Amino acid sequence: MIQKRTIGIVGAGHVGVAAAYAIFMAGLCRDLIVVDQDRRRAEGEAMDLMHAQAFARRVQVRAGSYRDLSPAQVVIVTAGAASRAGESRLALLARNLEVFRTIVRELDRHCREAVLIIASNPVDLMTHFCQRQTRRAASQVIGTGTMLDTARLRALLGAYYEVDPRSIHAYIIGEHGDSEVPLWSTAHIGGTPLEGHALFGKAFNRADMDRLFTAVRTSAYEIIARKGYTSSAIGLTIARLTAAVLNDENSVLPVSRKLVGEYGISDICLSIPSIVGFRGVHNALLPQLSPKEYEGLVRSADILKKHFSEIRESS
Ligand SMILES: NC(=O)c1ccc[n+]([C@@H]2O[C@H](COP(=O)([O-])OP(=O)(O)OC[C@H]3O[C@@H](n4cnc5c(N)ncnc54)[C@H](O)[C@@H]3O)[C@@H](O)[C@H]2O)c1
């Protein structure tokens, strides 16, 4: 029997809706079920998308409960508490963990087999927490991690070199956040390394690259300062990751995953290039890092571990 593809989205806010829109337009599934604590909001978003069916694919979108997620192969989690005035980051994190505790319990009860894609921030810590709470295999919990940051870097490099960003191979690894690490030493276009080469008349210029990376690292702040939130690019990032799972693509994507000794790092989730297919995230690729890149990755892991233990102490 052909199994109908079902995708669940928990959290019908800006990010959840952008992901739903991208999934809907790409026709990735037959059933798309949106769960939100604000049921009417989820209903409104589902109705709004359904009215565009004549211009897209036959994807049935509806608001539902956790119970309705039982046939889902993939469930995307974008739910999160928003900051209260005067609330510290750690206090917000502690509240978000409580939200996640309930969500993971419900997902374990109703869709144990599904691969979970976590987008809520801080995404590495949320993915790590989810890994610890859930009864499913570690490979079935994937954080969007630095996929978005990597896409942003490729877009900027594409504009810089005037090349299709899809033809640019350059990764950002580590935390999805301030301590993330750009891998210049392995970045290439068409097999030609960026470092030490002139491409299309442009020599590799460290100052220009630093400027591009700073623009990537600060882009969420810049967008939020202007429109209040980020949604479009993360929505497409989630759809791309979902497609890699559902189509069993075995694509190489920089996603947040549990490290078990890679680069000497264990027991924390962060991003390194990894194979993503139907069973979730498996084999990690371990590109050779320069000493500075390696140092940056270890620092990133230490920062995440410190935050995780602080949250646990404060909750
Ligand atoms: N990973 C990334 O690259 C990335 C990029 C952008 C945003 N984000 C993160 O995505 C998350 C969502 O952002 P947003 O702008 O959509 O926020 P939002 O406030 O617009 O939406 C959050 C939604 O979650 C729902 N929700 C809260 N608690 C819930 C619960 N217990 N069960 C079900 N639904 C619940 C709310 O009702 C709301 O609809 C945030 O944590 C944000 O930081 C991540």
The ligand as an SDF file (V2000), in Angstrom:
LIG
                    3D

 44 48  0  0  0  0  0  0  0  0999 V2000
   16.1540   28.0060   13.5680 N   0  0  0  0  0  0  0  0  0  0  0  0
   16.1530   29.1630   12.9390 C   0  0  0  0  0  0  0  0  0  0  0  0
   17.0130   29.4170   12.0750 O   0  0  0  0  0  0  0  0  0  0  0  0
   15.0770   30.1460   13.2750 C   0  0  0  0  0  0  0  0  0  0  0  0
   14.8240   31.2610   12.4580 C   0  0  0  0  0  0  0  0  0  0  0  0
   13.7860   32.1210   12.8230 C   0  0  0  0  0  0  0  0  0  0  0  0
   13.0530   31.9010   13.9950 C   0  0  0  0  0  0  0  0  0  0  0  0
   13.3360   30.8150   14.7540 N   0  0  0  0  0  0  0  0  0  0  0  0
   12.6050   30.5220   15.9950 C   0  0  0  0  0  0  0  0  0  0  0  0
   11.3470   29.9290   15.6750 O   0  0  0  0  0  0  0  0  0  0  0  0
   10.4880   30.0910   16.8050 C   0  0  0  0  0  0  0  0  0  0  0  0
    9.1300   30.6170   16.3320 C   0  0  0  0  0  0  0  0  0  0  0  0
    9.2700   31.9410   15.8620 O   0  0  0  0  0  0  0  0  0  0  0  0
    7.9650   32.7330   15.3500 P   0  0  0  0  0  0  0  0  0  0  0  0
    8.4440   34.0360   14.8300 O   0  0  0  0  0  0  0  0  0  0  0  0
    7.1530   31.8410   14.4710 O   0  0  0  0  0  0  0  0  0  0  0  0
    7.1970   32.9500   16.7470 O   0  0  0  0  0  0  0  0  0  0  0  0
    5.6490   33.2720   16.9260 P   0  0  0  0  0  0  0  0  0  0  0  0
    5.5150   33.8590   18.2770 O   0  0  0  0  0  0  0  0  0  0  0  0
    5.1370   34.0020   15.7280 O   0  0  0  0  0  0  0  0  0  0  0  0
    4.9690   31.8150   16.9120 O   0  0  0  0  0  0  0  0  0  0  0  0
    5.0950   30.8950   17.9420 C   0  0  0  0  0  0  0  0  0  0  0  0
    3.8420   30.0560   17.9150 C   0  0  0  0  0  0  0  0  0  0  0  0
    4.0150   28.9790   18.8480 O   0  0  0  0  0  0  0  0  0  0  0  0
    2.7580   28.7730   19.4490 C   0  0  0  0  0  0  0  0  0  0  0  0
    2.9530   28.0350   20.7090 N   0  0  0  0  0  0  0  0  0  0  0  0
    3.5240   28.4750   21.8630 C   0  0  0  0  0  0  0  0  0  0  0  0
    3.5080   27.5090   22.7830 N   0  0  0  0  0  0  0  0  0  0  0  0
    2.9250   26.4300   22.2130 C   0  0  0  0  0  0  0  0  0  0  0  0
    2.6280   25.1220   22.6520 C   0  0  0  0  0  0  0  0  0  0  0  0
    2.9100   24.7190   23.9060 N   0  0  0  0  0  0  0  0  0  0  0  0
    2.0180   24.2820   21.8020 N   0  0  0  0  0  0  0  0  0  0  0  0
    1.7110   24.6730   20.5500 C   0  0  0  0  0  0  0  0  0  0  0  0
    1.9680   25.9010   20.0670 N   0  0  0  0  0  0  0  0  0  0  0  0
    2.5680   26.7720   20.8880 C   0  0  0  0  0  0  0  0  0  0  0  0
    2.1670   30.1800   19.6370 C   0  0  0  0  0  0  0  0  0  0  0  0
    0.7550   30.1530   19.8210 O   0  0  0  0  0  0  0  0  0  0  0  0
    2.5740   30.8190   18.3020 C   0  0  0  0  0  0  0  0  0  0  0  0
    1.5830   30.6460   17.2990 O   0  0  0  0  0  0  0  0  0  0  0  0
   11.2090   31.0590   17.7680 C   0  0  0  0  0  0  0  0  0  0  0  0
   11.8320   30.2940   18.7790 O   0  0  0  0  0  0  0  0  0  0  0  0
   12.2420   31.7020   16.8730 C   0  0  0  0  0  0  0  0  0  0  0  0
   13.3440   32.1790   17.5930 O   0  0  0  0  0  0  0  0  0  0  0  0
   14.3040   29.9350   14.4110 C   0  0  0  0  0  0  0  0  0  0  0  0
  1  2  1  0
  2  3  2  0
  2  4  1  0
  4  5  1  0
  4 44  2  0
  5  6  2  0
  6  7  1  0
  7  8  2  0
  8  9  1  0
  8 44  1  0
  9 10  1  0
  9 42  1  0
 10 11  1  0
 11 12  1  0
 11 40  1  0
 12 13  1  0
 13 14  1  0
 14 15  2  0
 14 16  1  0
 14 17  1  0
 17 18  1  0
 18 19  2  0
 18 20  1  0
 18 21  1  0
 21 22  1  0
 22 23  1  0
 23 24  1  0
 23 38  1  0
 24 25  1  0
 25 26  1  0
 25 36  1  0
 26 27  1  0
 26 35  1  0
 27 28  2  0
 28 29  1  0
 29 30  1  0
 29 35  2  0
 30 31  1  0
 30 32  2  0
 32 33  1  0
 33 34  2  0
 34 35  1  0
 36 37  1  0
 36 38  1  0
 38 39  1  0
 40 41  1  0
 40 42  1  0
 42 43  1  0
M  CHG  2   8   1  16  -1
M  END
$$$$
